[in-house]
């Protein structure tokens, strides 16, 4: 079992509705916008991934890249202007992870 963290930046002119639809598209592809019930930072999601026989973390990285690009394309097909500026994927199979929450609201 692996965990992939996906972070992305959209063009600042991307309408709020398109941004929300992108998150919905990714959640529909099994990405999580929450961790232990708490919201993830803006434009950051995560997913548990399993490698198929013969696959390694490079394959899982490529799957996450493809998921993000497909989700952006799906929002475009709905007629919304959206442009991905850049993205980041990290796939890890060990270690620990969690949210960092400030003590001051």
PyMOL CGO cylinders between C-alpha atoms (Angstrom):
from pymol import cmd
from pymol.cgo import CYLINDER

trace = [
    CYLINDER, 0.00, 0.00, 0.00, 1.28, 3.42, -0.95, 0.3, 1, 1, 1, 1, 1, 1,
    CYLINDER, 1.28, 3.42, -0.95, 0.09, 6.96, -0.31, 0.3, 1, 1, 1, 1, 1, 1,
    CYLINDER, 0.09, 6.96, -0.31, 0.27, 9.58, -3.06, 0.3, 1, 1, 1, 1, 1, 1,
    CYLINDER, 0.27, 9.58, -3.06, -0.01, 13.25, -2.20, 0.3, 1, 1, 1, 1, 1, 1,
    CYLINDER, -0.01, 13.25, -2.20, -1.17, 15.49, -5.04, 0.3, 1, 1, 1, 1, 1, 1,
    CYLINDER, -1.17, 15.49, -5.04, -0.76, 19.27, -4.98, 0.3, 1, 1, 1, 1, 1, 1,
    CYLINDER, -0.76, 19.27, -4.98, -1.53, 21.59, -7.86, 0.3, 1, 1, 1, 1, 1, 1,
    CYLINDER, -1.53, 21.59, -7.86, -1.71, 25.23, -8.87, 0.3, 1, 1, 1, 1, 1, 1,
    CYLINDER, -1.71, 25.23, -8.87, -4.35, 26.63, -11.19, 0.3, 1, 1, 1, 1, 1, 1,
    CYLINDER, -4.35, 26.63, -11.19, -4.22, 29.82, -13.20, 0.3, 1, 1, 1, 1, 1, 1,
    CYLINDER, -4.22, 29.82, -13.20, -5.45, 32.63, -10.91, 0.3, 1, 1, 1, 1, 1, 1,
    CYLINDER, -5.45, 32.63, -10.91, -8.24, 33.48, -13.38, 0.3, 1, 1, 1, 1, 1, 1,
    CYLINDER, -8.24, 33.48, -13.38, -9.80, 30.03, -12.95, 0.3, 1, 1, 1, 1, 1, 1,
    CYLINDER, -9.80, 30.03, -12.95, -13.38, 30.58, -11.71, 0.3, 1, 1, 1, 1, 1, 1,
    CYLINDER, -13.38, 30.58, -11.71, -14.20, 29.32, -8.21, 0.3, 1, 1, 1, 1, 1, 1,
    CYLINDER, -14.20, 29.32, -8.21, -16.84, 26.96, -9.59, 0.3, 1, 1, 1, 1, 1, 1,
    CYLINDER, -16.84, 26.96, -9.59, -14.25, 25.32, -11.88, 0.3, 1, 1, 1, 1, 1, 1,
    CYLINDER, -14.25, 25.32, -11.88, -11.89, 24.93, -8.91, 0.3, 1, 1, 1, 1, 1, 1,
    CYLINDER, -11.89, 24.93, -8.91, -14.63, 23.19, -6.91, 0.3, 1, 1, 1, 1, 1, 1,
    CYLINDER, -14.63, 23.19, -6.91, -15.50, 20.95, -9.85, 0.3, 1, 1, 1, 1, 1, 1,
    CYLINDER, -15.50, 20.95, -9.85, -11.86, 19.90, -10.16, 0.3, 1, 1, 1, 1, 1, 1,
    CYLINDER, -11.86, 19.90, -10.16, -11.81, 18.81, -6.52, 0.3, 1, 1, 1, 1, 1, 1,
    CYLINDER, -11.81, 18.81, -6.52, -15.10, 16.95, -7.08, 0.3, 1, 1, 1, 1, 1, 1,
    CYLINDER, -15.10, 16.95, -7.08, -13.61, 15.21, -10.13, 0.3, 1, 1, 1, 1, 1, 1,
    CYLINDER, -13.61, 15.21, -10.13, -10.58, 14.11, -8.13, 0.3, 1, 1, 1, 1, 1, 1,
    CYLINDER, -10.58, 14.11, -8.13, -12.70, 12.96, -5.18, 0.3, 1, 1, 1, 1, 1, 1,
    CYLINDER, -12.70, 12.96, -5.18, -14.72, 10.97, -7.71, 0.3, 1, 1, 1, 1, 1, 1,
    CYLINDER, -14.72, 10.97, -7.71, -11.44, 9.31, -8.69, 0.3, 1, 1, 1, 1, 1, 1,
    CYLINDER, -11.44, 9.31, -8.69, -10.93, 8.22, -5.04, 0.3, 1, 1, 1, 1, 1, 1,
    CYLINDER, -10.93, 8.22, -5.04, -8.71, 11.11, -3.95, 0.3, 1, 1, 1, 1, 1, 1,
    CYLINDER, -8.71, 11.11, -3.95, -9.35, 12.48, -0.47, 0.3, 1, 1, 1, 1, 1, 1,
    CYLINDER, -9.35, 12.48, -0.47, -9.76, 16.17, 0.31, 0.3, 1, 1, 1, 1, 1, 1,
    CYLINDER, -9.76, 16.17, 0.31, -9.86, 15.36, 4.04, 0.3, 1, 1, 1, 1, 1, 1,
    CYLINDER, -9.86, 15.36, 4.04, -7.61, 13.50, 6.44, 0.3, 1, 1, 1, 1, 1, 1,
    CYLINDER, -7.61, 13.50, 6.44, -9.16, 11.99, 9.57, 0.3, 1, 1, 1, 1, 1, 1,
    CYLINDER, -9.16, 11.99, 9.57, -12.22, 14.17, 8.97, 0.3, 1, 1, 1, 1, 1, 1,
    CYLINDER, -12.22, 14.17, 8.97, -10.28, 17.43, 8.69, 0.3, 1, 1, 1, 1, 1, 1,
    CYLINDER, -10.28, 17.43, 8.69, -9.90, 19.44, 5.47, 0.3, 1, 1, 1, 1, 1, 1,
    CYLINDER, -9.90, 19.44, 5.47, -6.64, 19.23, 3.57, 0.3, 1, 1, 1, 1, 1, 1,
    CYLINDER, -6.64, 19.23, 3.57, -4.84, 22.44, 2.55, 0.3, 1, 1, 1, 1, 1, 1,
    CYLINDER, -4.84, 22.44, 2.55, -6.20, 24.16, -0.56, 0.3, 1, 1, 1, 1, 1, 1,
    CYLINDER, -6.20, 24.16, -0.56, -5.28, 22.39, -3.80, 0.3, 1, 1, 1, 1, 1, 1,
    CYLINDER, -5.28, 22.39, -3.80, -3.89, 19.34, -2.00, 0.3, 1, 1, 1, 1, 1, 1,
    CYLINDER, -3.89, 19.34, -2.00, -5.40, 15.85, -1.98, 0.3, 1, 1, 1, 1, 1, 1,
    CYLINDER, -5.40, 15.85, -1.98, -4.18, 12.35, -1.23, 0.3, 1, 1, 1, 1, 1, 1,
    CYLINDER, -4.18, 12.35, -1.23, -4.95, 8.77, -2.21, 0.3, 1, 1, 1, 1, 1, 1,
    CYLINDER, -4.95, 8.77, -2.21, -4.05, 5.25, -1.10, 0.3, 1, 1, 1, 1, 1, 1,
    CYLINDER, -4.05, 5.25, -1.10, -2.66, 3.34, -4.04, 0.3, 1, 1, 1, 1, 1, 1,
    CYLINDER, -2.66, 3.34, -4.04, -1.81, -0.30, -4.60, 0.3, 1, 1, 1, 1, 1, 1,
    CYLINDER, -1.81, -0.30, -4.60, 0.83, -1.33, -7.10, 0.3, 1, 1, 1, 1, 1, 1,
    CYLINDER, 0.83, -1.33, -7.10, -0.14, -4.07, -9.51, 0.3, 1, 1, 1, 1, 1, 1,
    CYLINDER, -0.14, -4.07, -9.51, 2.29, -6.95, -10.14, 0.3, 1, 1, 1, 1, 1, 1,
    CYLINDER, 2.29, -6.95, -10.14, 5.33, -5.57, -11.94, 0.3, 1, 1, 1, 1, 1, 1,
    CYLINDER, 5.33, -5.57, -11.94, 4.56, -1.97, -10.98, 0.3, 1, 1, 1, 1, 1, 1,
    CYLINDER, 4.56, -1.97, -10.98, 6.62, 0.32, -8.79, 0.3, 1, 1, 1, 1, 1, 1,
    CYLINDER, 6.62, 0.32, -8.79, 6.29, 3.86, -7.45, 0.3, 1, 1, 1, 1, 1, 1,
    CYLINDER, 6.29, 3.86, -7.45, 7.09, 5.29, -10.89, 0.3, 1, 1, 1, 1, 1, 1,
    CYLINDER, 7.09, 5.29, -10.89, 3.93, 3.67, -12.26, 0.3, 1, 1, 1, 1, 1, 1,
    CYLINDER, 3.93, 3.67, -12.26, 1.88, 5.06, -9.38, 0.3, 1, 1, 1, 1, 1, 1,
    CYLINDER, 1.88, 5.06, -9.38, 3.35, 8.52, -10.02, 0.3, 1, 1, 1, 1, 1, 1,
    CYLINDER, 3.35, 8.52, -10.02, 2.29, 8.33, -13.66, 0.3, 1, 1, 1, 1, 1, 1,
    CYLINDER, 2.29, 8.33, -13.66, -1.23, 7.23, -12.65, 0.3, 1, 1, 1, 1, 1, 1,
    CYLINDER, -1.23, 7.23, -12.65, -1.57, 10.26, -10.37, 0.3, 1, 1, 1, 1, 1, 1,
    CYLINDER, -1.57, 10.26, -10.37, -0.33, 12.59, -13.11, 0.3, 1, 1, 1, 1, 1, 1,
    CYLINDER, -0.33, 12.59, -13.11, -2.85, 11.09, -15.53, 0.3, 1, 1, 1, 1, 1, 1,
    CYLINDER, -2.85, 11.09, -15.53, -5.65, 11.45, -12.96, 0.3, 1, 1, 1, 1, 1, 1,
    CYLINDER, -5.65, 11.45, -12.96, -4.97, 15.17, -12.50, 0.3, 1, 1, 1, 1, 1, 1,
    CYLINDER, -4.97, 15.17, -12.50, -4.76, 15.87, -16.23, 0.3, 1, 1, 1, 1, 1, 1,
    CYLINDER, -4.76, 15.87, -16.23, -7.94, 13.87, -16.90, 0.3, 1, 1, 1, 1, 1, 1,
    CYLINDER, -7.94, 13.87, -16.90, -9.79, 15.72, -14.13, 0.3, 1, 1, 1, 1, 1, 1,
    CYLINDER, -9.79, 15.72, -14.13, -8.74, 19.10, -15.59, 0.3, 1, 1, 1, 1, 1, 1,
    CYLINDER, -8.74, 19.10, -15.59, -9.90, 17.94, -19.04, 0.3, 1, 1, 1, 1, 1, 1,
    CYLINDER, -9.90, 17.94, -19.04, -13.25, 16.82, -17.59, 0.3, 1, 1, 1, 1, 1, 1,
    CYLINDER, -13.25, 16.82, -17.59, -13.83, 20.30, -16.13, 0.3, 1, 1, 1, 1, 1, 1,
    CYLINDER, -13.83, 20.30, -16.13, -12.92, 21.87, -19.50, 0.3, 1, 1, 1, 1, 1, 1,
    CYLINDER, -12.92, 21.87, -19.50, -15.45, 19.59, -21.23, 0.3, 1, 1, 1, 1, 1, 1,
    CYLINDER, -15.45, 19.59, -21.23, -18.12, 20.97, -18.89, 0.3, 1, 1, 1, 1, 1, 1,
    CYLINDER, -18.12, 20.97, -18.89, -17.45, 24.37, -20.47, 0.3, 1, 1, 1, 1, 1, 1,
    CYLINDER, -17.45, 24.37, -20.47, -15.43, 25.96, -17.68, 0.3, 1, 1, 1, 1, 1, 1,
    CYLINDER, -15.43, 25.96, -17.68, -12.17, 27.81, -18.30, 0.3, 1, 1, 1, 1, 1, 1,
    CYLINDER, -12.17, 27.81, -18.30, -9.44, 26.08, -16.30, 0.3, 1, 1, 1, 1, 1, 1,
    CYLINDER, -9.44, 26.08, -16.30, -5.68, 25.92, -16.75, 0.3, 1, 1, 1, 1, 1, 1,
    CYLINDER, -5.68, 25.92, -16.75, -3.27, 23.83, -14.72, 0.3, 1, 1, 1, 1, 1, 1,
    CYLINDER, -3.27, 23.83, -14.72, -0.08, 25.82, -14.04, 0.3, 1, 1, 1, 1, 1, 1,
    CYLINDER, -0.08, 25.82, -14.04, 1.84, 23.05, -12.29, 0.3, 1, 1, 1, 1, 1, 1,
    CYLINDER, 1.84, 23.05, -12.29, 1.40, 20.03, -10.08, 0.3, 1, 1, 1, 1, 1, 1,
    CYLINDER, 1.40, 20.03, -10.08, 3.32, 17.92, -7.58, 0.3, 1, 1, 1, 1, 1, 1,
    CYLINDER, 3.32, 17.92, -7.58, 2.96, 14.24, -6.75, 0.3, 1, 1, 1, 1, 1, 1,
    CYLINDER, 2.96, 14.24, -6.75, 4.80, 12.36, -4.04, 0.3, 1, 1, 1, 1, 1, 1,
    CYLINDER, 4.80, 12.36, -4.04, 4.35, 8.63, -3.67, 0.3, 1, 1, 1, 1, 1, 1,
    CYLINDER, 4.35, 8.63, -3.67, 5.51, 7.06, -0.42, 0.3, 1, 1, 1, 1, 1, 1,
    CYLINDER, 5.51, 7.06, -0.42, 5.30, 3.55, 0.96, 0.3, 1, 1, 1, 1, 1, 1,
    CYLINDER, 5.30, 3.55, 0.96, 6.70, 4.07, 4.42, 0.3, 1, 1, 1, 1, 1, 1,
    CYLINDER, 6.70, 4.07, 4.42, 6.99, 6.70, 7.07, 0.3, 1, 1, 1, 1, 1, 1,
    CYLINDER, 6.99, 6.70, 7.07, 4.33, 8.82, 8.64, 0.3, 1, 1, 1, 1, 1, 1,
    CYLINDER, 4.33, 8.82, 8.64, 2.16, 11.67, 7.45, 0.3, 1, 1, 1, 1, 1, 1,
    CYLINDER, 2.16, 11.67, 7.45, -0.51, 13.99, 8.74, 0.3, 1, 1, 1, 1, 1, 1,
    CYLINDER, -0.51, 13.99, 8.74, -1.97, 17.46, 8.74, 0.3, 1, 1, 1, 1, 1, 1,
    CYLINDER, -1.97, 17.46, 8.74, -0.29, 20.42, 10.41, 0.3, 1, 1, 1, 1, 1, 1,
    CYLINDER, -0.29, 20.42, 10.41, -2.82, 22.66, 12.09, 0.3, 1, 1, 1, 1, 1, 1,
    CYLINDER, -2.82, 22.66, 12.09, -1.90, 26.02, 13.60, 0.3, 1, 1, 1, 1, 1, 1,
    CYLINDER, -1.90, 26.02, 13.60, -2.80, 26.51, 17.25, 0.3, 1, 1, 1, 1, 1, 1,
    CYLINDER, -2.80, 26.51, 17.25, -4.30, 29.94, 16.47, 0.3, 1, 1, 1, 1, 1, 1,
    CYLINDER, -4.30, 29.94, 16.47, -7.42, 29.89, 14.26, 0.3, 1, 1, 1, 1, 1, 1,
]
cmd.load_cgo(trace, "trace")
